[in-house]
C-alpha cells in the first residue's frame, strides 16, 4: 500500500521534481469522453488521443485511464502494448489532476498529490463535481506503489507550473493568484509552498496566460523550460492577435530573468498561429448545467 507522508515535505526529504526533458519511465493519459467538453461525443478527441498514445508507446511504456462506460471502446482502439486501467474520472486532463512525481539522488520515487478543483472551484471552475478527478493522483500512486504528499490546503494543477529540475519554477500571476485557487494565501506563501514541494529555490512569475476562461492562464500555454537555462515562449508581433499582449509581456520578462543558478535565460520564440481554431456551428457540444458553456467563436487553446 502506498503511504501518505504527512509531517515532512519533498524538500525536507531530499526529493525534487525533475525537468520534463529528463528520463521518464512511463506516461499516463486519461481517455476523453465528456460530450459537454469534447465535440461530437468525444470521438475526434479519442482518435487524436489514440494516435498520441501510440506515438509515445514507441519509446516509453504507456498507461491509459478510462471510465467504466468507455473501457471496452478504449481497449479496442489502443494496441495491446498500452495498458488500460478502469478508473473513475471527471475529465481527461491528467497533467492537471494527476500526480507530480519527485525523485531523490538515489533514484527513489515519490509524488505530490495537489488539491484539485476543476480550475477554479465554485468561483469559476469548468465543471462540477470534480471529486473523481481529485482522486486520480492517489489512485495512480496506489497502482505504482509510490508514497505521496497530499496538499489538501493548496490547489494546484500540473499545467500551472513548469520546473527546470535545477531549482527554478515558472508560473503565471493570472493563474496562481486567481480567486478560485488559494485566496487565503499571499504571493509569498504560494512561493514558499512551491519551493517546499518542488524543491526549488526561485519562482519566476509571468503575468497573464492566454486562456483566462479555461484555466485562468496556465503557464504551459505560454512558456516552458526546454533545458536548464533555456525557455521556449510563445511570440507574435501581430497587434491584432488575441495573444499579443500576453506573448510580448512574457517574452520581455523572460529575457530579463535569471534562474536559480544565476544563469540569464536563453529564450526561444515559438510563433503563435496566424489563424486561430475557433468553435463553430459544426461543433456538436452538449450543454450541461454546471459546466462552462462552449460558444461559437471561442478560441480553442488545446
Rosetta silent file (secondary structure, phi, psi, omega in degrees, C-alpha in Angstrom):
SEQUENCE: XXXXXXXXXXXXXXXXXXXXXXXXXXXXXXXXXXXXXXXXXXXXXXXXXXXXXXXXXXXXXXXXXXXXXXXXXXXXXXXXXXXXXXXXXXXXXXXXXXXXXXXXXXXXXXXXXXXXXXXXXXXXXXXXXXXXXXXXXXXXXXXXXXXXXXXXXXXXXXXXXXXXXXXXXXXXXXXXXXXXXXXXXXXXXXXXXXXXXXXXXXXXXXXXXXXXXXXXXXXXXXXXXXXXXXXXXXXXXXXXXXXXXXXXXXXXXXXXXXXXXXXXXXXXXXXXXXXXXXXXXXXXXXXXXXXXXXXXXXXXXX
SCORE:     score description
SCORE:     0.000 S_00000001
   1 L     0.000  133.300  176.953    0.000    0.000    0.000 S_00000001
   2 L   -73.389  137.851 -176.394    1.260    3.463   -0.898 S_00000001
   3 L   -97.073  156.053  169.142    1.626    5.716    2.142 S_00000001
   4 E   -94.922  129.589  178.427    0.704    9.347    2.741 S_00000001
   5 L   -98.597  115.377 -167.086    3.653   11.392    4.026 S_00000001
   6 L  -110.051  -24.119 -170.429    2.198   13.969    6.393 S_00000001
   7 L  -105.924   -2.576  178.965    4.880   15.567    8.565 S_00000001
   8 L  -134.488  172.312  176.690    7.550   16.491    6.016 S_00000001
   9 L  -116.260  164.360  176.364    7.839   17.989    2.534 S_00000001
  10 H   -54.887  -40.106 -179.055    9.726   16.740   -0.530 S_00000001
  11 H   -63.246  -42.842  178.450   12.379   19.398    0.017 S_00000001
  12 H   -63.624  -31.902 -176.941   12.956   18.299    3.606 S_00000001
  13 H   -92.555    2.081  177.016   13.221   14.689    2.449 S_00000001
  14 L    81.928   23.780  178.201   15.626   15.429   -0.412 S_00000001
  15 L  -106.807  143.983  179.114   13.163   14.929   -3.291 S_00000001
  16 E  -133.828  156.113  173.412   12.866   17.259   -6.286 S_00000001
  17 L   -87.702  124.461 -179.529   10.658   17.435   -9.341 S_00000001
  18 L   -76.647  161.367  173.954   12.750   16.710  -12.456 S_00000001
  19 L   -69.991  157.206 -178.146   12.512   18.646  -15.704 S_00000001
  20 L   -65.121  -19.834 -177.788   10.330   17.213  -18.466 S_00000001
  21 L   -87.875   -1.483  176.184   13.429   16.579  -20.575 S_00000001
  22 L   -80.811  161.987 -176.624   14.910   14.182  -18.008 S_00000001
  23 L   -55.393  141.805  179.681   14.499   10.381  -18.479 S_00000001
  24 L  -122.578  142.880  178.992   10.970    9.033  -17.994 S_00000001
  25 L   -93.107  -25.427 -171.434    9.887    5.519  -17.069 S_00000001
  26 E  -164.975  155.889  176.499    6.224    5.770  -18.015 S_00000001
  27 E  -129.128  140.360  178.701    3.500    8.101  -19.304 S_00000001
  28 E  -116.042  145.315  173.020   -0.148    8.290  -18.189 S_00000001
  29 E  -137.221  161.579  170.959   -3.205    9.633  -20.039 S_00000001
  30 E  -115.285  135.424 -178.833   -6.969    9.826  -19.375 S_00000001
  31 L   -71.686  127.389 -178.614   -9.403    8.820  -22.130 S_00000001
  32 L   -80.844  142.308  178.393  -11.625   11.762  -23.235 S_00000001
  33 L  -155.778  -15.692 -174.720  -15.394   11.339  -23.337 S_00000001
  34 L   -59.509  119.171 -179.808  -17.302   14.310  -21.854 S_00000001
  35 L   -74.579  -12.297  176.834  -19.843   15.411  -24.508 S_00000001
  36 L   -92.831   -0.681  178.832  -20.071   18.855  -22.871 S_00000001
  37 L  -124.320  -35.930 -178.935  -16.333   19.416  -23.291 S_00000001
  38 L  -108.551  129.217 -174.963  -15.310   17.333  -26.312 S_00000001
  39 H   -67.369  155.402  175.311  -17.156   17.864  -29.577 S_00000001
  40 H    53.200   45.687  177.007  -19.134   15.156  -31.342 S_00000001
  41 H    67.865   16.417  178.833  -19.335   12.923  -28.286 S_00000001
  42 H    82.234    0.492 -174.961  -15.585   12.963  -27.836 S_00000001
  43 H   -65.083  -45.401  176.337  -14.948   10.778  -30.900 S_00000001
  44 H   -60.875  -38.536  178.509  -12.483   13.136  -32.666 S_00000001
  45 H   -65.576  -39.839  179.205  -10.622   13.592  -29.373 S_00000001
  46 H   -63.125  -38.756  176.998  -10.489    9.830  -28.827 S_00000001
  47 H   -63.703  -42.697  179.951   -8.967    9.368  -32.270 S_00000001
  48 H   -66.853  -44.357  179.029   -6.354   12.040  -31.521 S_00000001
  49 H   -61.916  -37.114  178.302   -5.551   10.632  -28.069 S_00000001
  50 H   -60.853  -45.361 -179.542   -5.162    7.176  -29.620 S_00000001
  51 H   -66.882  -38.286  177.117   -2.574    8.435  -32.089 S_00000001
  52 H   -63.779  -45.699 -179.760   -0.701   10.321  -29.356 S_00000001
  53 H   -61.693  -42.010  178.152   -0.660    7.233  -27.120 S_00000001
  54 H   -61.399  -43.194 -178.958    0.603    5.062  -29.977 S_00000001
  55 H   -64.196  -44.403  179.741    3.390    7.531  -30.751 S_00000001
  56 H   -64.503  -40.134 -174.802    4.514    7.745  -27.118 S_00000001
  57 H   -66.369  -14.163  175.282    4.394    3.961  -26.664 S_00000001
  58 L   -67.929  -23.033 -174.808    7.059    3.540  -29.348 S_00000001
  59 L  -122.165  -27.766 -173.570    9.566    4.996  -26.886 S_00000001
  60 L  -139.263  136.712  175.546    8.025    4.900  -23.383 S_00000001
  61 E   -53.264  139.681 -169.857    5.612    2.493  -21.644 S_00000001
  62 E  -125.130  129.536  174.179    2.114    3.939  -21.854 S_00000001
  63 E  -118.717  140.583  178.371   -0.849    3.676  -19.447 S_00000001
  64 E  -126.894  131.680  177.796   -4.342    4.987  -20.162 S_00000001
  65 E   -97.519  137.334 -177.130   -7.075    5.592  -17.572 S_00000001
  66 E  -148.636  150.415  179.048  -10.691    5.219  -18.700 S_00000001
  67 L   -70.541  164.708  177.629  -14.170    5.174  -17.173 S_00000001
  68 L   -58.516  -40.929 -175.807  -16.215    2.002  -16.815 S_00000001
  69 L   -65.918  -30.817 -175.159  -18.562    3.139  -19.590 S_00000001
  70 L  -105.032    4.718 -173.136  -15.750    3.644  -22.102 S_00000001
  71 H   -57.694  -52.086 -175.962  -13.448    0.789  -21.086 S_00000001
  72 H   -64.764  -39.176  178.142  -14.261   -1.618  -23.917 S_00000001
  73 H   -63.006  -45.206  179.476  -14.208    1.133  -26.543 S_00000001
  74 H   -63.747  -47.128 -178.424  -10.845    2.394  -25.306 S_00000001
  75 H   -60.572  -36.910 -178.751   -9.350   -1.091  -25.056 S_00000001
  76 H   -68.880  -33.746 -175.318  -10.458   -1.893  -28.604 S_00000001
  77 H   -83.694  -24.057 -176.156   -8.859    1.237  -30.072 S_00000001
  78 L   -95.815  146.087  178.552   -5.500    1.009  -28.315 S_00000001
  79 L   -67.544  162.596 -173.624   -2.795   -1.556  -29.171 S_00000001
  80 L   -64.405  -26.507 -177.255   -2.048   -4.392  -26.752 S_00000001
  81 L   -77.763   -3.768  174.310    1.247   -2.923  -25.552 S_00000001
  82 L   -98.799  124.817 -178.614   -0.624    0.021  -23.981 S_00000001
  83 E   -83.414  133.624 -179.508   -2.024   -0.806  -20.538 S_00000001
  84 E  -115.379  129.110  178.156   -5.596    0.332  -19.854 S_00000001
  85 E  -115.924  131.081  170.988   -6.943    0.873  -16.320 S_00000001
  86 E   -75.522  125.939 -178.418  -10.583    1.372  -15.441 S_00000001
  87 L  -156.602  128.258  177.683  -10.738    4.432  -13.184 S_00000001
  88 L   -61.804  142.631  177.884  -13.493    6.931  -12.437 S_00000001
  89 L  -157.615  165.121  178.684  -12.699   10.458  -13.599 S_00000001
  90 L  -103.347  -25.696  176.704  -14.422   13.726  -14.454 S_00000001
  91 L  -163.490 -174.814 -163.363  -12.358   14.745  -17.497 S_00000001
  92 L  -105.695   19.507 -174.539   -9.214   13.935  -19.448 S_00000001
  93 L  -101.191   77.895 -176.096   -6.514   16.343  -18.213 S_00000001
  94 H   -69.220  -24.715  175.261   -4.183   14.097  -16.246 S_00000001
  95 H   -58.656  -33.346 -175.958   -1.367   16.651  -16.390 S_00000001
  96 H   -89.643  -38.980 -176.217   -3.520   18.831  -14.152 S_00000001
  97 H  -101.729  -11.919 -178.318   -5.201   16.348  -11.803 S_00000001
  98 L   -81.637  178.666 -178.146   -2.621   13.553  -11.789 S_00000001
  99 L   -73.598  147.239  170.564    0.435   13.171   -9.539 S_00000001
 100 E  -101.733  106.738 -174.236    3.561   15.298   -9.915 S_00000001
 101 E   -76.137  143.565  177.906    6.368   12.797   -9.403 S_00000001
 102 E  -128.470  151.707 -176.905    9.508   13.730   -7.485 S_00000001
 103 E  -130.532  162.400  172.350   12.826   11.876   -7.198 S_00000001
 104 L  -118.138 -177.648 -175.447   15.893   11.885   -4.962 S_00000001
 105 L   -68.492  -15.243  177.582   19.575   11.303   -5.671 S_00000001
 106 L   -88.704   -3.292 -177.874   19.131    7.557   -5.071 S_00000001
 107 L    85.614    7.617  178.348   16.531    7.326   -7.829 S_00000001
 108 L   -74.052  149.921 -172.825   13.678    6.747   -5.376 S_00000001
 109 E  -117.384  133.732  169.437   10.244    7.949   -6.471 S_00000001
 110 E  -135.652 -175.551 -177.964    7.503    9.800   -4.601 S_00000001
 111 E  -149.034  152.788  168.698    4.685   12.095   -5.737 S_00000001
 112 E   -97.359  130.978  175.952    2.814   15.288   -4.950 S_00000001
 113 E  -113.379   92.128 -176.716   -0.965   14.938   -4.858 S_00000001
 114 E   -73.966  152.277  168.465   -2.221   18.512   -5.169 S_00000001
 115 E   -64.256  138.841 -177.571   -5.727   19.587   -4.267 S_00000001
 116 L  -128.345  133.710 -179.646   -7.772   19.839   -7.485 S_00000001
 117 L  -137.193   35.305  175.496  -10.978   21.853   -8.044 S_00000001
 118 L    59.726   41.549  173.085  -11.515   21.877  -11.837 S_00000001
 119 L    65.351   44.391  173.927   -9.569   25.097  -12.438 S_00000001
 120 L   137.483   -3.248  176.134  -11.366   27.399  -10.051 S_00000001
 121 H    57.332 -141.504 -178.033  -13.878   25.502   -7.950 S_00000001
 122 H   -78.613   -5.616  177.183  -17.193   27.225   -7.291 S_00000001
 123 H   -77.669  -58.236 -179.886  -15.681   30.594   -8.246 S_00000001
 124 H  -154.181   34.459  177.696  -15.012   29.926  -11.937 S_00000001
 125 L   -66.694  164.189 -175.215  -14.270   26.219  -12.334 S_00000001
 126 L   -82.640  -25.777  179.720  -15.083   24.455  -15.601 S_00000001
 127 L  -159.957  163.550  175.149  -17.416   21.825  -14.172 S_00000001
 128 L  -141.483  135.703    1.132  -18.963   20.375  -11.038 S_00000001
 129 L   -83.086  171.406  176.351  -18.401   17.905   -9.484 S_00000001
 130 L  -128.875   15.238 -172.311  -14.664   17.306   -9.737 S_00000001
 131 L   -62.527  -34.521 -179.520  -14.352   14.785   -6.903 S_00000001
 132 L   -72.906  -37.026  174.237  -13.265   11.866   -9.098 S_00000001
 133 H   -60.928  -36.417 -177.624  -10.505   13.908  -10.739 S_00000001
 134 H   -69.701  -13.199  178.224   -9.276   14.819   -7.266 S_00000001
 135 H   -98.454   -9.990 -174.555   -8.773   11.096   -6.534 S_00000001
 136 H   -59.401  -45.103 -177.540   -6.854   10.259   -9.715 S_00000001
 137 H   -60.777  -44.651 -179.901   -3.416   11.123   -8.313 S_00000001
 138 H   -63.597  -41.103 -179.209   -3.903    8.959   -5.224 S_00000001
 139 H   -64.986  -40.584  178.272   -5.159    6.017   -7.297 S_00000001
 140 H   -65.821  -39.322  176.723   -2.177    6.191   -9.654 S_00000001
 141 H   -61.723  -36.937  176.452    0.170    6.302   -6.665 S_00000001
 142 H   -64.265  -44.575  179.675   -1.521    3.150   -5.350 S_00000001
 143 H   -61.707  -41.616 -176.597   -1.047    1.403   -8.699 S_00000001
 144 H   -85.931   -4.723 -177.356    2.601    2.453   -8.860 S_00000001
 145 L    57.773   46.703 -178.004    3.240    1.762   -5.129 S_00000001
 146 L  -114.311  125.687  175.892    4.529    5.319   -4.740 S_00000001
 147 L   -69.804  150.794 -173.586    4.251    7.226   -1.449 S_00000001
 148 E  -138.957  157.879  173.139    2.784   10.714   -1.777 S_00000001
 149 E  -105.437  124.360 -179.189    2.471   14.139   -0.189 S_00000001
 150 E  -104.757  132.888  179.065   -1.105   15.467   -0.165 S_00000001
 151 E  -113.598   77.293  179.435   -1.823   19.217   -0.101 S_00000001
 152 E   -61.527  -27.775 -176.226   -5.460   19.488    0.972 S_00000001
 153 E   -93.988   10.622 -174.723   -4.893   23.159    1.796 S_00000001
 154 E  -143.739  117.546  179.109   -3.308   24.026   -1.553 S_00000001
 155 E   -92.075  129.744  179.371   -4.925   23.905   -5.012 S_00000001
 156 L  -158.417  144.542  174.548   -2.554   23.436   -7.934 S_00000001
 157 L  -115.389  149.283 -178.559   -2.588   21.881  -11.397 S_00000001
 158 H   -60.065  -29.128  179.892    0.385   20.347  -13.166 S_00000001
 159 H   -81.721   -4.087 -177.683   -0.053   22.678  -16.128 S_00000001
 160 H   -92.128    0.112  176.456    0.117   25.780  -13.938 S_00000001
 161 L  -146.715  159.438  177.864    3.840   25.436  -13.251 S_00000001
 162 E  -144.876  130.559 -176.909    6.982   24.300  -15.043 S_00000001
 163 E  -111.268  156.285  175.915   10.305   23.328  -13.472 S_00000001
 164 L   -98.433   -4.263 -179.287   13.829   23.119  -14.828 S_00000001
 165 L    80.160   -1.803 -178.258   14.856   20.346  -12.412 S_00000001
 166 L  -128.375   29.432  172.138   17.622   22.546  -11.031 S_00000001
 167 L   105.215    3.747 -177.964   15.784   24.776   -8.585 S_00000001
 168 E  -119.964  138.602  176.190   13.651   27.060  -10.771 S_00000001
 169 E  -129.061  139.920 -176.079    9.875   27.036  -11.268 S_00000001
 170 E  -112.727  129.815 -177.988    7.913   29.093  -13.798 S_00000001
 171 E  -143.504  174.555  172.811    4.302   30.251  -13.133 S_00000001
 172 E  -118.160  147.182  175.796    1.802   32.989  -14.039 S_00000001
 173 H   -67.233  -38.076 -178.056    0.229   35.548  -11.744 S_00000001
 174 H   -55.326  -41.368 -176.671   -3.097   35.213  -13.567 S_00000001
 175 H   -84.446  -58.773 -171.161   -3.451   31.582  -12.527 S_00000001
 176 H   -69.372  -20.796  177.720   -1.756   31.135   -9.173 S_00000001
 177 L  -101.407   10.325 -178.498   -3.147   34.364   -7.739 S_00000001
 178 L   -71.846  153.594 -174.528   -6.675   33.775   -9.059 S_00000001
 179 H   -63.789  -28.662 -176.692   -9.582   33.836   -6.625 S_00000001
 180 H   -84.541    2.106 -179.626  -10.561   30.242   -7.350 S_00000001
 181 H  -101.725  -84.669 -174.496   -7.215   28.735   -6.318 S_00000001
 182 H  -132.815   65.875 -175.423   -5.757   29.765   -2.957 S_00000001
 183 L   -65.177  -15.515  179.484   -7.283   33.121   -1.942 S_00000001
 184 L   -81.724   -4.230 -175.476   -6.285   32.501    1.686 S_00000001
 185 L  -115.443  145.194  175.003   -2.591   32.635    0.755 S_00000001
 186 L   -81.715  167.870  177.231   -0.308   35.541   -0.114 S_00000001
 187 H   -58.901  -39.843 -179.806    2.022   35.519   -3.104 S_00000001
 188 H   -66.849  -37.927  178.581    4.946   34.896   -0.755 S_00000001
 189 H   -68.250  -37.148  176.640    3.166   31.958    0.892 S_00000001
 190 H   -64.686  -43.352  176.796    2.417   30.433   -2.514 S_00000001
 191 H   -56.919  -45.023 -178.529    6.082   30.782   -3.461 S_00000001
 192 H   -63.322  -40.159  179.109    7.116   29.006   -0.282 S_00000001
 193 H   -62.890  -44.424  178.281    4.688   26.154   -0.936 S_00000001
 194 H   -60.358  -45.468 -178.401    6.036   25.687   -4.447 S_00000001
 195 H   -65.661  -37.892 -179.085    9.624   25.678   -3.219 S_00000001
 196 H   -68.383  -37.424 -172.803    8.851   23.219   -0.410 S_00000001
 197 H   -97.900  -16.837  176.121    7.034   20.696   -2.609 S_00000001
 198 H  -106.681   -6.537 -176.308    9.030   21.016   -5.848 S_00000001
 199 L    59.086   56.295  178.563   12.378   21.543   -4.089 S_00000001
 200 L  -114.556  162.712  178.840   13.010   24.849   -5.829 S_00000001
 201 L  -114.406  -18.864 -174.990   14.893   27.971   -4.808 S_00000001
 202 E  -142.716  132.548  177.327   13.470   30.543   -7.216 S_00000001
 203 E  -108.491  123.393  177.702    9.988   31.240   -8.598 S_00000001
 204 E  -100.327  119.244 -175.873    9.773   33.133  -11.896 S_00000001
 205 E  -100.123  118.945  166.132    6.461   34.966  -12.267 S_00000001
 206 E   -91.599  171.027 -177.432    4.999   35.743  -15.675 S_00000001
 207 L   -85.386  -96.557 -176.518    1.899   37.922  -15.938 S_00000001
 208 L   -96.533  152.201  167.091   -1.083   36.663  -17.911 S_00000001
 209 L   -91.456 -168.709 -177.379   -1.720   33.396  -19.679 S_00000001
 210 L  -112.536    5.871 -179.286   -3.703   33.140  -22.908 S_00000001
 211 L  -134.381   66.975 -175.962   -6.748   31.206  -21.656 S_00000001
 212 L   -61.790  -29.728 -178.404   -8.336   33.199  -18.808 S_00000001
 213 L   -80.941  -30.671 -175.474  -11.709   31.453  -19.127 S_00000001
 214 L   -84.000  -64.066 -173.883  -10.394   27.879  -19.243 S_00000001
 215 L  -117.076    7.986 -173.107   -7.507   27.544  -16.786 S_00000001
 216 L    61.787   31.100  171.519   -7.080   31.135  -15.608 S_00000001
 217 L    87.335   52.620  176.239   -3.894   31.356  -17.641 S_00000001
 218 L   -56.740  142.992 -179.905   -1.788   28.225  -17.218 S_00000001
 219 H   -69.773  -25.197 -175.945    1.891   28.772  -17.876 S_00000001
 220 H   -70.720   -7.893  171.192    2.113   25.671  -20.095 S_00000001
 221 H   -89.625   -7.525 -172.093    0.240   27.594  -22.812 S_00000001
 222 L  -116.470  -50.215 -174.173    2.842   30.370  -22.677 S_00000001
 223 E  -154.106  155.463  176.810    6.329   29.127  -21.824 S_00000001
 224 E  -155.318  153.770  173.205    8.281   26.060  -20.729 S_00000001
 225 E   -74.628  134.673  175.283   11.831   25.023  -19.951 S_00000001
 226 E  -105.386  -20.270  169.806   13.422   23.054  -22.788 S_00000001
 227 E  -168.604  165.020  179.412   16.660   22.500  -20.860 S_00000001
 228 L   -54.567  128.783  178.896   18.277   24.149  -17.832 S_00000001
 229 L    85.638   -2.479 -178.081   18.792   27.826  -18.581 S_00000001
 230 E  -132.260  138.106 -176.275   16.638   27.775  -21.735 S_00000001
 231 E  -131.368  141.851  169.380   12.944   28.526  -22.220 S_00000001
 232 E  -100.065  136.250 -174.966   10.557   28.359  -25.168 S_00000001
 233 E  -137.483  138.843  175.936    7.979   31.176  -25.206 S_00000001
 234 E   -62.992  150.725 -175.915    5.041   31.995  -27.455 S_00000001
 235 E  -154.067  139.851  172.095    5.651   35.069  -29.595 S_00000001
 236 L  -154.159  147.052  173.613    3.841   37.289  -32.066 S_00000001
 237 L  -107.677    5.467  179.244    4.325   40.779  -33.468 S_00000001
 238 L   -82.775  107.461 -177.438    0.754   40.886  -34.779 S_00000001
 239 L   -67.749  -13.717  176.826   -1.019   43.503  -32.666 S_00000001
 240 L   -87.557   -8.035  178.777   -4.363   42.094  -33.803 S_00000001
 241 L   -69.386  137.399  177.115   -3.603   38.703  -32.285 S_00000001
 242 L   -65.083  -13.268 -178.313   -5.620   37.970  -29.122 S_00000001
 243 L  -102.872    3.904 -172.099   -2.349   36.719  -27.620 S_00000001
 244 H   -57.555  -53.542 -174.623   -0.219   39.762  -28.496 S_00000001
 245 H   -64.852  -44.545 -179.665   -0.075   41.448  -25.097 S_00000001
 246 H   -64.611  -41.446 -178.460    0.438   38.242  -23.098 S_00000001
 247 H   -67.463  -44.561  179.890    3.095   36.961  -25.507 S_00000001
 248 H   -63.522  -43.172 -179.151    5.014   40.237  -25.627 S_00000001
 249 H   -65.559  -43.136  179.905    4.936   40.633  -21.852 S_00000001
 250 H   -63.223  -44.529 -179.419    6.046   37.040  -21.229 S_00000001
 251 H   -62.785  -43.958  179.978    8.905   37.301  -23.707 S_00000001
 252 H   -62.228  -46.269 -179.406   10.107   40.602  -22.247 S_00000001
 253 H   -61.129  -45.818 -176.427   10.005   39.290  -18.679 S_00000001
 254 H   -63.477  -39.042 -179.260   11.824   36.080  -19.546 S_00000001
 255 H   -67.197  -15.645  179.952   14.642   37.863  -21.392 S_00000001
 256 L  -102.888    2.665 -174.035   15.291   39.874  -18.227 S_00000001
 257 L   -99.697  156.751  169.025   15.225   36.906  -15.824 S_00000001
 258 E  -122.239  155.968 -179.616   17.868   34.639  -14.335 S_00000001
 259 L   -91.463 -173.230 -176.445   17.298   31.148  -12.948 S_00000001
 260 L   -64.485  -21.955  178.713   18.151   29.682   -9.546 S_00000001
 261 L   -89.464   -0.071 -179.558   21.723   29.037  -10.715 S_00000001
 262 L    86.323    6.373 -179.823   22.164   32.688  -11.712 S_00000001
 263 L   -79.807  134.092  171.900   22.073   31.960  -15.454 S_00000001
 264 E   -70.952  129.618 -174.295   20.477   34.555  -17.716 S_00000001
 265 L   -67.861  136.966  168.643   17.715   32.732  -19.560 S_00000001
 266 E   -92.273  123.128 -172.333   18.074   31.971  -23.254 S_00000001
 267 E  -112.675  122.677  177.502   14.585   32.441  -24.723 S_00000001
 268 E   -97.918  134.028 -179.942   13.416   30.698  -27.897 S_00000001
 269 E   -84.963  130.904  172.218   10.445   32.190  -29.768 S_00000001
 270 E  -112.490  111.427 -172.574    7.523   29.905  -30.648 S_00000001
 271 E   -67.619  132.288  174.137    5.392   31.712  -33.215 S_00000001
 272 L   -69.339  151.457  178.837    1.673   31.992  -32.487 S_00000001
 273 L   -65.166  146.090  177.363   -0.622   30.785  -35.289 S_00000001
 274 L   -70.492  -40.207  177.719   -1.747   33.369  -37.811 S_00000001
 275 L  -116.603  129.949 -179.737   -5.249   31.902  -37.816 S_00000001
 276 L   -90.950  147.219  173.532   -6.782   30.512  -34.635 S_00000001
 277 L   -80.228  127.261 -178.870   -9.039   27.462  -34.479 S_00000001
 278 E  -125.601  157.392  176.222  -12.431   28.525  -33.156 S_00000001
 279 L   -72.374  134.086  176.124  -15.644   26.771  -32.216 S_00000001
 280 L  -131.371 -178.581 -174.860  -18.287   26.984  -34.923 S_00000001
 281 L   -62.793  -17.903  179.674  -21.773   25.676  -35.528 S_00000001
 282 L   -79.057  -12.056  178.173  -20.436   22.379  -36.849 S_00000001
 283 L   -82.749  115.405  179.305  -19.078   21.502  -33.398 S_00000001
 284 L   -92.909  102.618 -176.977  -21.728   19.436  -31.626 S_00000001
 285 L  -124.608  124.306 -177.968  -21.128   20.071  -27.912 S_00000001
 286 L   -68.112  148.563  171.036  -23.718   19.208  -25.272 S_00000001
 287 L   -99.203  126.147  178.399  -24.888   21.795  -22.777 S_00000001
 288 L  -129.615  128.750  179.530  -24.851   20.517  -19.193 S_00000001
 289 L   -60.824  134.952 -177.959  -25.780   22.662  -16.206 S_00000001
 290 L    96.051   -5.527  178.337  -22.752   23.294  -14.010 S_00000001
 291 L  -113.126  140.657  178.467  -20.325   23.152  -16.936 S_00000001
 292 L   -61.824  122.412 -177.858  -18.841   26.200  -18.648 S_00000001
 293 L   -68.801  150.349  175.426  -20.711   26.504  -21.969 S_00000001
 294 L  -100.617  125.067 -174.378  -18.841   26.439  -25.273 S_00000001
 295 L  -112.175  149.549  174.552  -19.840   29.308  -27.550 S_00000001
 296 L   -56.383  134.504  179.460  -19.430   29.867  -31.283 S_00000001
 297 L    94.423  -13.071  177.114  -16.280   31.872  -31.924 S_00000001
 298 L   -61.871  136.617  177.282  -14.444   30.714  -28.783 S_00000001
 299 E   -76.283  134.122  177.265  -10.757   30.130  -29.483 S_00000001
 300 L   -88.014  107.259 -178.579   -9.641   26.526  -28.996 S_00000001
 301 L   -75.180  -45.690 -177.849   -6.476   26.735  -26.894 S_00000001
 302 L  -109.487    0.000    0.000   -5.861   22.976  -26.627 S_00000001
